[in-house]
Amino acid sequence: MLAPDLLMICADKERPVREVREGTPLVGAIGWGEVGPEKVSDVMVSYDHKGPLLTLTASRGAVLRCSPDHQCFGRLNPLYRHHYLYLMERSSLGFRVGLSSDLNRDIFAMQNLKLDLFNQQEITDRLWLIEATDSLVRASFLEKLCVFKYGLPNVPFSGRHVESDLPDELILELFNQIDTPSRAHQMLMDWYMFEEFPHITLRLSKAQPGASSAIQFVIFGGTEKNRTKTNYAHLIRIDSAVELKRAEHQQFKRRMGSQGMWNLEVTRDELEEAQLFVKTLSCLDNLEVVRKIQLSKKAAFYILPASHLKVGMNVPILGNHGIEEDVIVSISVEDYQGPLYDFRLAGLCNYNVGQWILMAFMGGSSRSPRRPDEPRI
């Protein structure tokens, strides 16, 4: 939810958040850099909120003040000479903390672990970025703090890793003797973060190596607008090395990609219809859903709580030529007591506040069911 003193760019003028009412025409993104007006259909107010409030600042000066669970949009942009403290889970072992000075390299290494599965048919790797800093001393301090405070290992999951000094059998014994899930849960709560929103998820499998493991669901991802021309259609995509033949797959446009992958794509005009279709497919084929939104003319953004946005990540802002991109340069947290606001729009899933593009209230599913209230480190 939003601080009351932020300015919202409405269709007629700027208004403080606390002055926006039902029927107020706001400005929101409709896809591929374009914007359009839409009226507020409902105003939600938490009159006496007590808890943390985040302040996020982008490089051009756009400022956002909101609760940690407010749904935002962001995309990883690993910076040179930046150090990243992360929490990582391997489904066959548990959780560990780590420090990376080359996030792109380490993500690539994660994708090449198919032969290192501890004889499991399938494993899932998930990674949460905890902190990003350009100070190696600060990064090393945070890693040691997490190791000592939470008792989480900082050893690689594999004995084949160049930095590992333990064989696989002792690594397995180490994780069997430590309750890493509960400690990781507490660590995420202390950073006001949510386990259900990892920054990176990789499923590695020996079984059916050609089958798809995820659905790409991209709001506004279609290349054409919907029937009413109010926004771009929503894209649903599955990439697979084998041709999928279930009846539901017959609705997709099918083409063979340049790398031998089947690209199955379908669009839906209405967001609710698209969400229902994606939910049906994910249940039938046991597929993970990767949710994105196409706001600018560059790559799509991921949908993440505000607390999962980190320094250096790209975020969408309202510029002089529609929706543009900016980079987060600072994040701070304060204890806050007072009113917070959120809005539901009649036909759009997002709105603009303080030049930031944010997810509008979408009902119970748009917010995490829990609110971390433990003190941040």
SEKOL-911109 format. One record per residue (C-alpha): residue number from 1; residue in one letter; chain; y, x, z. Coordinates in nm, 4 decimals. Layout:
BEGIN
NODE,NUM,A,A,Y,X,Z
...
***
This chain:
BEGIN
NODE,1,M,A,0.0000,0.0000,0.0000
NODE,2,L,A,0.3586,0.1069,-0.0666
NODE,3,A,A,0.6501,0.2089,0.1534
NODE,4,P,A,0.9287,-0.0553,0.1471
NODE,5,D,A,1.2108,0.1787,0.0402
NODE,6,L,A,1.0573,0.2877,-0.2924
NODE,7,L,A,1.2318,0.1666,-0.6076
NODE,8,M,A,1.0417,-0.0418,-0.8611
NODE,9,I,A,1.1584,-0.0456,-1.2222
NODE,10,C,A,1.1676,-0.4130,-1.3111
NODE,11,A,A,1.2383,-0.5695,-1.6491
NODE,12,D,A,1.6000,-0.6427,-1.5493
NODE,13,K,A,1.6941,-0.3785,-1.2900
NODE,14,E,A,1.5613,-0.1484,-1.0199
NODE,15,R,A,1.4670,-0.3161,-0.6934
NODE,16,P,A,1.3403,-0.1818,-0.3594
NODE,17,V,A,0.9768,-0.2672,-0.2986
NODE,18,R,A,1.0694,-0.4930,-0.0064
NODE,19,E,A,1.2849,-0.7133,-0.2356
NODE,20,V,A,1.0210,-0.7840,-0.5009
NODE,21,R,A,0.9026,-1.1470,-0.4962
NODE,22,E,A,0.6613,-1.3680,-0.6864
NODE,23,G,A,0.7870,-1.4167,-1.0394
NODE,24,T,A,0.9735,-1.0832,-1.0500
NODE,25,P,A,0.9139,-0.9227,-1.3924
NODE,26,L,A,0.7806,-0.5686,-1.3441
NODE,27,V,A,0.7169,-0.2947,-1.6002
NODE,28,G,A,0.3592,-0.1750,-1.6445
NODE,29,A,A,0.1510,0.0318,-1.8843
NODE,30,I,A,-0.0387,-0.1453,-2.1628
NODE,31,G,A,-0.2171,0.1595,-2.3042
NODE,32,W,A,-0.1613,0.4696,-2.5208
NODE,33,G,A,0.1864,0.5448,-2.3848
NODE,34,E,A,0.3278,0.1948,-2.4319
NODE,35,V,A,0.4766,-0.0289,-2.1630
NODE,36,G,A,0.5359,-0.4013,-2.1279
NODE,37,P,A,0.6685,-0.6587,-1.8800
NODE,38,E,A,0.4545,-0.8753,-1.6554
NODE,39,K,A,0.5431,-1.1068,-1.3667
NODE,40,V,A,0.4289,-1.0651,-1.0076
NODE,41,S,A,0.1799,-1.3371,-0.9200
NODE,42,D,A,0.1272,-1.2493,-0.5542
NODE,43,V,A,0.2850,-1.0248,-0.2891
NODE,44,M,A,0.0709,-0.8738,-0.0105
NODE,45,V,A,0.2443,-0.7460,0.3029
NODE,46,S,A,0.1064,-0.5606,0.6034
NODE,47,Y,A,0.3953,-0.6198,0.8429
NODE,48,D,A,0.2954,-0.3809,1.1219
NODE,49,H,A,0.0907,-0.1070,0.9618
NODE,50,K,A,0.0055,0.1876,1.1850
NODE,51,G,A,-0.1471,0.4935,1.0263
NODE,52,P,A,-0.0941,0.7846,0.7889
NODE,53,L,A,0.1465,0.7654,0.4972
NODE,54,L,A,0.1258,1.0110,0.2086
NODE,55,T,A,0.4257,1.1495,0.0201
NODE,56,L,A,0.3383,1.2870,-0.3233
NODE,57,T,A,0.5986,1.4618,-0.5389
NODE,58,A,A,0.5682,1.5423,-0.9095
NODE,59,S,A,0.7384,1.8368,-1.0802
NODE,60,R,A,1.0129,1.6225,-1.2384
NODE,61,G,A,1.1060,1.4698,-0.9039
NODE,62,A,A,0.9118,1.1414,-0.9064
NODE,63,V,A,0.8141,1.0547,-0.5471
NODE,64,L,A,0.5413,0.8218,-0.4223
NODE,65,R,A,0.4969,0.7112,-0.0599
NODE,66,C,A,0.1836,0.5071,0.0040
NODE,67,S,A,-0.1244,0.4631,0.2206
NODE,68,P,A,-0.4184,0.6981,0.1520
NODE,69,D,A,-0.6351,0.4211,0.0045
NODE,70,H,A,-0.3883,0.2960,-0.2576
NODE,71,Q,A,-0.5502,0.3190,-0.6002
NODE,72,C,A,-0.3754,0.5695,-0.8284
NODE,73,F,A,-0.4514,0.7540,-1.1509
NODE,74,G,A,-0.5106,1.1265,-1.1872
NODE,75,R,A,-0.6856,1.3936,-1.3872
NODE,76,L,A,-0.8059,1.7397,-1.2893
NODE,77,N,A,-0.6015,2.0247,-1.4270
NODE,78,P,A,-0.7359,2.3466,-1.2694
NODE,79,L,A,-0.4488,2.5926,-1.2449
NODE,80,Y,A,-0.4609,2.9670,-1.2929
NODE,81,R,A,-0.4397,3.1583,-0.9632
NODE,82,H,A,-0.5026,2.8449,-0.7599
NODE,83,H,A,-0.7779,2.8270,-0.4997
NODE,84,Y,A,-0.9731,2.5070,-0.4405
NODE,85,L,A,-1.1506,2.4139,-0.1199
NODE,86,Y,A,-1.4237,2.1628,-0.1996
NODE,87,L,A,-1.7026,1.9631,-0.0412
NODE,88,M,A,-2.0179,1.9439,-0.2519
NODE,89,E,A,-2.3329,1.7346,-0.2216
NODE,90,R,A,-2.6725,1.7953,-0.3790
NODE,91,S,A,-2.8915,1.4882,-0.3465
NODE,92,S,A,-3.2046,1.6962,-0.2815
NODE,93,L,A,-3.0451,1.9028,-0.0023
NODE,94,G,A,-2.7209,1.7834,0.1556
NODE,95,F,A,-2.3564,1.8864,0.1795
NODE,96,R,A,-2.1803,2.2208,0.1839
NODE,97,V,A,-1.8236,2.3516,0.1600
NODE,98,G,A,-1.7070,2.6120,-0.0867
NODE,99,L,A,-1.4062,2.7923,-0.2240
NODE,100,S,A,-1.3352,2.8360,-0.5930
NODE,101,S,A,-1.0734,3.0486,-0.7664
NODE,102,D,A,-1.1932,2.9378,-1.1117
NODE,103,L,A,-1.2786,2.5691,-1.0989
NODE,104,N,A,-1.3481,2.5394,-1.4725
NODE,105,R,A,-1.6043,2.8190,-1.4518
NODE,106,D,A,-1.7765,2.6695,-1.1490
NODE,107,I,A,-1.7910,2.3210,-1.3038
NODE,108,F,A,-1.9506,2.4731,-1.6145
NODE,109,A,A,-2.2059,2.6511,-1.3942
NODE,110,M,A,-2.2923,2.3170,-1.2289
NODE,111,Q,A,-2.3730,2.1745,-1.5699
NODE,112,N,A,-2.6273,2.4477,-1.6403
NODE,113,L,A,-2.8572,2.3966,-1.3421
NODE,114,K,A,-3.1327,2.1924,-1.5074
NODE,115,L,A,-3.3948,2.4610,-1.4376
NODE,116,D,A,-3.2949,2.4886,-1.0722
NODE,117,L,A,-3.3981,2.1544,-0.9252
NODE,118,F,A,-3.6269,2.2562,-0.6371
NODE,119,N,A,-3.9104,2.0921,-0.8372
NODE,120,Q,A,-3.7308,1.7564,-0.8247
NODE,121,Q,A,-3.7367,1.5252,-1.1253
NODE,122,E,A,-3.3700,1.4409,-1.0759
NODE,123,I,A,-3.0788,1.5547,-0.8653
NODE,124,T,A,-2.7186,1.4437,-0.8446
NODE,125,D,A,-2.4332,1.6781,-0.7690
NODE,126,R,A,-2.1070,1.5348,-0.6369
NODE,127,L,A,-1.7901,1.7280,-0.5579
NODE,128,W,A,-1.4745,1.6353,-0.3676
NODE,129,L,A,-1.1634,1.8535,-0.3880
NODE,130,I,A,-1.0268,1.8870,-0.0353
NODE,131,E,A,-0.7263,2.1102,-0.0850
NODE,132,A,A,-0.5583,2.3124,-0.3614
NODE,133,T,A,-0.3318,2.6073,-0.2845
NODE,134,D,A,-0.1950,2.9189,-0.4517
NODE,135,S,A,-0.2428,3.1165,-0.1284
NODE,136,L,A,-0.5781,3.2928,-0.0911
NODE,137,V,A,-0.5125,3.3445,0.2809
NODE,138,R,A,-0.4514,2.9708,0.3303
NODE,139,A,A,-0.7613,2.8839,0.1272
NODE,140,S,A,-0.9804,3.1253,0.3264
NODE,141,F,A,-0.8445,2.9853,0.6529
NODE,142,L,A,-0.9279,2.6276,0.5478
NODE,143,E,A,-1.2808,2.7234,0.4461
NODE,144,K,A,-1.3476,2.8951,0.7793
NODE,145,L,A,-1.1945,2.6031,0.9677
NODE,146,C,A,-1.4306,2.3597,0.7937
NODE,147,V,A,-1.7326,2.5817,0.8569
NODE,148,F,A,-1.6553,2.6281,1.2276
NODE,149,K,A,-1.5155,2.2816,1.3078
NODE,150,Y,A,-1.7753,2.0717,1.1234
NODE,151,G,A,-2.0700,2.3124,1.1142
NODE,152,L,A,-2.1140,2.2707,0.7406
NODE,153,P,A,-2.2870,2.5526,0.5489
NODE,154,N,A,-2.0897,2.7500,0.2918
NODE,155,V,A,-2.3948,2.9005,0.1229
NODE,156,P,A,-2.4909,2.8178,-0.2391
NODE,157,F,A,-2.7571,2.5532,-0.2974
NODE,158,S,A,-2.9660,2.7981,-0.5005
NODE,159,G,A,-3.1112,3.1368,-0.4229
NODE,160,R,A,-3.0474,3.2275,-0.7870
NODE,161,H,A,-2.6719,3.2030,-0.7386
NODE,162,V,A,-2.5026,3.5428,-0.7661
NODE,163,E,A,-2.3379,3.4967,-0.4246
NODE,164,S,A,-2.6545,3.3854,-0.2443
NODE,165,D,A,-2.8216,3.6175,0.0053
NODE,166,L,A,-3.1008,3.3715,0.0933
NODE,167,P,A,-3.4103,3.2724,-0.1063
NODE,168,D,A,-3.4667,2.9102,-0.2046
NODE,169,E,A,-3.7186,2.8384,0.0714
NODE,170,L,A,-3.4768,2.9494,0.3463
NODE,171,I,A,-3.1892,2.7551,0.1906
NODE,172,L,A,-3.4098,2.4456,0.1972
NODE,173,E,A,-3.4987,2.5099,0.5633
NODE,174,L,A,-3.1304,2.5613,0.6502
NODE,175,F,A,-3.0274,2.2238,0.5088
NODE,176,N,A,-3.3288,2.0508,0.6664
NODE,177,Q,A,-3.2171,2.1658,1.0126
NODE,178,I,A,-2.8505,2.0632,0.9832
NODE,179,D,A,-2.7267,1.7042,0.9728
NODE,180,T,A,-2.4837,1.7726,0.6896
NODE,181,P,A,-2.4262,1.4059,0.5825
NODE,182,S,A,-2.2676,1.2988,0.9130
NODE,183,R,A,-2.0592,1.6157,0.9306
NODE,184,A,A,-1.9392,1.5723,0.5729
NODE,185,H,A,-1.8524,1.2099,0.6466
NODE,186,Q,A,-1.6350,1.3162,0.9397
NODE,187,M,A,-1.4687,1.5866,0.7330
NODE,188,L,A,-1.3736,1.3398,0.4597
NODE,189,M,A,-1.2356,1.0980,0.7184
NODE,190,D,A,-1.0185,1.3718,0.8666
NODE,191,W,A,-0.8630,1.4207,0.5238
NODE,192,Y,A,-0.8314,1.0424,0.4760
NODE,193,M,A,-1.0743,1.0648,0.1841
NODE,194,F,A,-1.3574,0.8360,0.0707
NODE,195,E,A,-1.7152,0.9340,-0.0033
NODE,196,E,A,-1.7466,0.6751,-0.2822
NODE,197,F,A,-1.4767,0.8514,-0.4913
NODE,198,P,A,-1.5982,1.2038,-0.5772
NODE,199,H,A,-1.3859,1.4003,-0.8223
NODE,200,I,A,-1.6925,1.5171,-1.0148
NODE,201,T,A,-2.0421,1.3666,-1.0459
NODE,202,L,A,-2.3253,1.5307,-1.2406
NODE,203,R,A,-2.6767,1.3925,-1.2738
NODE,204,L,A,-2.9308,1.6575,-1.3728
NODE,205,S,A,-3.2751,1.5399,-1.4770
NODE,206,K,A,-3.5996,1.6766,-1.6201
NODE,207,A,A,-3.7148,1.3250,-1.7000
NODE,208,Q,A,-3.5884,1.1649,-2.0201
NODE,209,P,A,-3.3410,1.4447,-2.0980
NODE,210,G,A,-3.2009,1.2547,-2.3950
NODE,211,A,A,-3.1207,0.9330,-2.2115
NODE,212,S,A,-2.7676,0.8499,-2.1080
NODE,213,S,A,-2.6873,0.8517,-1.7354
NODE,214,A,A,-2.3428,0.6910,-1.7387
NODE,215,I,A,-2.1193,0.4281,-1.8930
NODE,216,Q,A,-1.7670,0.5338,-1.9840
NODE,217,F,A,-1.5452,0.2349,-1.9005
NODE,218,V,A,-1.1900,0.3007,-2.0228
NODE,219,I,A,-0.9256,0.0389,-1.9487
NODE,220,F,A,-0.6912,0.0170,-2.2518
NODE,221,G,A,-0.9241,0.2622,-2.4281
NODE,222,G,A,-0.9582,0.0600,-2.7481
NODE,223,T,A,-0.7633,0.1641,-3.0564
NODE,224,E,A,-0.6336,-0.1892,-3.1209
NODE,225,K,A,-0.4497,-0.4428,-2.9076
NODE,226,N,A,-0.6072,-0.7642,-2.7825
NODE,227,R,A,-0.5647,-1.0999,-2.9514
NODE,228,T,A,-0.2413,-1.1791,-2.7669
NODE,229,K,A,-0.0966,-0.8292,-2.8351
NODE,230,T,A,-0.0108,-0.7901,-2.4658
NODE,231,N,A,-0.2159,-0.4732,-2.4137
NODE,232,Y,A,-0.4820,-0.2573,-2.5751
NODE,233,A,A,-0.8444,-0.3683,-2.5557
NODE,234,H,A,-1.0837,-0.2150,-2.3029
NODE,235,L,A,-1.3455,0.0349,-2.4251
NODE,236,I,A,-1.7067,0.0534,-2.3071
NODE,237,R,A,-1.8994,0.3567,-2.4324
NODE,238,I,A,-2.2461,0.5046,-2.3888
NODE,239,D,A,-2.3418,0.8434,-2.5361
NODE,240,S,A,-2.7126,0.9084,-2.5764
NODE,241,A,A,-2.9400,1.1443,-2.7658
NODE,242,V,A,-3.1890,0.8601,-2.8187
NODE,243,E,A,-3.1218,0.5271,-2.9845
NODE,244,L,A,-3.0994,0.2542,-2.7197
NODE,245,K,A,-3.2688,-0.0689,-2.8274
NODE,246,R,A,-3.2187,-0.3171,-2.5428
NODE,247,A,A,-3.0776,-0.6525,-2.6554
NODE,248,E,A,-2.7499,-0.5878,-2.4725
NODE,249,H,A,-2.7045,-0.2666,-2.6725
NODE,250,Q,A,-2.6989,-0.4603,-3.0013
NODE,251,Q,A,-2.3374,-0.5597,-2.9275
NODE,252,F,A,-2.2252,-0.1974,-2.9606
NODE,253,K,A,-2.0927,-0.0293,-3.2703
NODE,254,R,A,-2.3377,0.2516,-3.3317
NODE,255,R,A,-2.2767,0.5836,-3.5021
NODE,256,M,A,-2.4310,0.9276,-3.4976
NODE,257,G,A,-2.1923,1.1886,-3.3599
NODE,258,S,A,-2.1439,1.5408,-3.4890
NODE,259,Q,A,-2.3703,1.6897,-3.2183
NODE,260,G,A,-2.6643,1.4553,-3.2730
NODE,261,M,A,-2.5598,1.2079,-3.0036
NODE,262,W,A,-2.5566,0.8328,-3.0545
NODE,263,N,A,-2.2087,0.6968,-2.9747
NODE,264,L,A,-2.2311,0.3311,-2.8716
NODE,265,E,A,-1.8968,0.1586,-2.8349
NODE,266,V,A,-1.7780,-0.1948,-2.7733
NODE,267,T,A,-1.4394,-0.3385,-2.6744
NODE,268,R,A,-1.3401,-0.6445,-2.4749
NODE,269,D,A,-0.9975,-0.8110,-2.4726
NODE,270,E,A,-1.0132,-0.9396,-2.1158
NODE,271,L,A,-1.0496,-0.7007,-1.8223
NODE,272,E,A,-1.2667,-0.9377,-1.6174
NODE,273,E,A,-1.5053,-0.9867,-1.9108
NODE,274,A,A,-1.5257,-0.6091,-1.9629
NODE,275,Q,A,-1.5971,-0.5486,-1.5933
NODE,276,L,A,-1.8766,-0.8062,-1.5927
NODE,277,F,A,-2.0347,-0.6558,-1.9043
NODE,278,V,A,-2.0239,-0.3063,-1.7535
NODE,279,K,A,-2.1754,-0.4305,-1.4270
NODE,280,T,A,-2.4622,-0.5965,-1.6163
NODE,281,L,A,-2.5364,-0.2840,-1.8195
NODE,282,S,A,-2.5258,-0.0521,-1.5193
NODE,283,C,A,-2.7745,-0.2711,-1.3299
NODE,284,L,A,-3.0145,-0.3077,-1.6234
NODE,285,D,A,-3.0274,0.0627,-1.7144
NODE,286,N,A,-2.9480,0.2208,-1.3748
NODE,287,L,A,-2.6383,0.3859,-1.5191
NODE,288,E,A,-2.3436,0.5221,-1.3269
NODE,289,V,A,-2.0051,0.3807,-1.4233
NODE,290,V,A,-1.7234,0.6276,-1.4921
NODE,291,R,A,-1.3975,0.4324,-1.4696
NODE,292,K,A,-1.0905,0.5583,-1.6520
NODE,293,I,A,-0.7654,0.4227,-1.7897
NODE,294,Q,A,-0.5893,0.5216,-2.1135
NODE,295,L,A,-0.2236,0.5324,-2.0111
NODE,296,S,A,-0.0738,0.8143,-2.2195
NODE,297,K,A,-0.1548,0.9475,-2.5652
NODE,298,K,A,-0.3510,1.2322,-2.4083
NODE,299,A,A,-0.6856,1.2178,-2.2251
NODE,300,A,A,-0.7644,0.9178,-2.0054
NODE,301,F,A,-0.6974,0.9260,-1.6308
NODE,302,Y,A,-0.9507,0.8622,-1.3548
NODE,303,I,A,-0.8961,0.5862,-1.0989
NODE,304,L,A,-0.8692,0.7502,-0.7552
NODE,305,P,A,-0.7300,0.6724,-0.4086
NODE,306,A,A,-0.3985,0.8433,-0.3370
NODE,307,S,A,-0.5646,1.0776,-0.0869
NODE,308,H,A,-0.7823,1.2175,-0.3679
NODE,309,L,A,-0.4813,1.3344,-0.5682
NODE,310,K,A,-0.4273,1.7067,-0.5139
NODE,311,V,A,-0.1624,1.9643,-0.6001
NODE,312,G,A,-0.1913,2.0613,-0.9662
NODE,313,M,A,-0.3480,1.7344,-1.0842
NODE,314,N,A,-0.1936,1.5465,-1.3762
NODE,315,V,A,-0.0546,1.1988,-1.3057
NODE,316,P,A,0.1070,0.9327,-1.5276
NODE,317,I,A,0.4791,0.8654,-1.4908
NODE,318,L,A,0.7309,0.6474,-1.6720
NODE,319,G,A,0.9465,0.8713,-1.8907
NODE,320,N,A,1.2093,0.8236,-2.1582
NODE,321,H,A,0.9469,0.7584,-2.4247
NODE,322,G,A,0.6960,0.5433,-2.2404
NODE,323,I,A,0.4127,0.6741,-2.0251
NODE,324,E,A,0.4105,1.0529,-1.9992
NODE,325,E,A,0.2339,1.3078,-1.7793
NODE,326,D,A,0.3507,1.5172,-1.4883
NODE,327,V,A,0.1945,1.7519,-1.2332
NODE,328,I,A,0.1797,1.7076,-0.8549
NODE,329,V,A,0.3640,1.9919,-0.6805
NODE,330,S,A,0.3569,1.8847,-0.3154
NODE,331,I,A,0.1750,1.6463,-0.0804
NODE,332,S,A,0.2610,1.5717,0.2816
NODE,333,V,A,0.1390,1.3243,0.5421
NODE,334,E,A,0.3190,1.1507,0.8292
NODE,335,D,A,0.2389,0.8952,1.0953
NODE,336,Y,A,0.3936,0.5654,0.9961
NODE,337,Q,A,0.4535,0.2324,1.1633
NODE,338,G,A,0.6100,-0.0543,0.9742
NODE,339,P,A,0.5621,-0.2802,0.6724
NODE,340,L,A,0.3686,-0.1837,0.3584
NODE,341,Y,A,0.3528,-0.3806,0.0328
NODE,342,D,A,0.1278,-0.4361,-0.2660
NODE,343,F,A,0.1428,-0.6657,-0.5686
NODE,344,R,A,-0.0858,-0.8616,-0.7961
NODE,345,L,A,0.0297,-0.9089,-1.1560
NODE,346,A,A,-0.0608,-1.2058,-1.3741
NODE,347,G,A,-0.1905,-1.0115,-1.6740
NODE,348,L,A,-0.1799,-0.6383,-1.6005
NODE,349,C,A,-0.3779,-0.4135,-1.3692
NODE,350,N,A,-0.0935,-0.1704,-1.3004
NODE,351,Y,A,0.2777,-0.1419,-1.2267
NODE,352,N,A,0.5497,0.1212,-1.1957
NODE,353,V,A,0.7035,0.2356,-0.8675
NODE,354,G,A,0.9150,0.5463,-0.8177
NODE,355,Q,A,0.8273,0.6286,-1.1823
NODE,356,W,A,0.4571,0.6533,-1.0859
NODE,357,I,A,0.2054,0.4248,-1.2552
NODE,358,L,A,-0.0275,0.2727,-0.9933
NODE,359,M,A,-0.3144,0.0253,-0.9854
NODE,360,A,A,-0.2085,-0.3284,-0.8972
NODE,361,F,A,-0.3951,-0.5270,-0.6338
NODE,362,M,A,-0.7153,-0.6573,-0.7945
NODE,363,G,A,-0.8792,-0.8376,-0.5030
NODE,364,G,A,-1.1186,-0.7060,-0.2404
NODE,365,S,A,-1.2890,-0.4582,-0.4734
NODE,366,S,A,-0.9720,-0.2634,-0.5529
NODE,367,R,A,-0.9485,-0.1122,-0.2059
NODE,368,S,A,-1.1990,0.0794,-0.0057
NODE,369,P,A,-1.3472,-0.1391,0.2713
NODE,370,R,A,-1.2677,0.1171,0.5386
NODE,371,R,A,-0.9502,0.2964,0.6411
NODE,372,P,A,-0.9874,0.6476,0.7809
NODE,373,D,A,-0.7872,0.6736,1.1018
NODE,374,E,A,-0.8948,1.0102,1.2383
NODE,375,P,A,-0.6192,1.2736,1.2715
NODE,376,R,A,-0.5834,1.5101,0.9782
NODE,377,I,A,-0.6421,1.8787,1.0388
***
